[in-house]
Every structure is written in C-alpha cells, then in structure tokens.
C-alpha cells in the first residue's frame, strides 16, 4: 500500500476522534475578528506539520492533527500572515520543529485556552507555560 493511501486511511480513522476532541469546531473559531478571518465551510482535519508532496504517514497521529474549517485550511497556505498565526498558535508546525520536538510537546491554542495534545486527549496548560514553550522552540522568529 502506498504511503498516500495509508496516510488517508489513518486520517480517516482519526477524523471522528479529532473532531470530538476539538469540540466539532475550527481551532480558530472565536479567536479572530469575524470580519478578518471568519470560519467558513465544513470542517476538515488539518495536519499540523505540512506533508508536502509525498509526505509521510508518520504525521497522521491525532496529536498531529487539528480541526479547521475549509477556509482556514486553505488560508494557511495562501496568506503568509495567517500562516505565521497558525505557527504562533501551534496549529501548524514547520518541518524543522517537527523533526526536533514531539507533537504532544508543542501547545495548541483553542478558544478556551492553551492545550497540550496527547492522542485524542487535551490537557490545559497556562498561557505563560505555553508561551514559554513557544519561546524555547522559536525564540524571536515569530515576532
């Protein structure tokens, strides 16, 4: 079985659990002015680390996925400002970071606060802790 087919199968299997973990809403819902970046379209499962051409099935675990609306999913690759916002909020992880850190060690911002993901479980962490982790990983690259 090809990697692409295996990856799709793994994501399809994880999708209901990821949607449930994320409350069946886009991770960006409620975090922005609705005029600038509104949630639009159905929900999708977004890989936190982009797979690129070919990619790998290794990034298909639930902690490597978040729920996004179709608009935010597309905007992540179409708008550099939004792409940077995705990294700042843990919704996207550059390859060089994903190669050094496990997905469950990189916090994700939800409308109800910062979380660490472990499979289909979410664990609250303080904003200070989350920002300290992001600072350790990215330094001032995200300013």
Helices and strands as residue ranges (DSSP letters): H 3-21, E 43-47, G 57-60, G 62-64, E 65-69, H 70-78, H 80-88, H 95-98, G 103-105, E 108-110, E 113-118, E 121-125, H 127-138
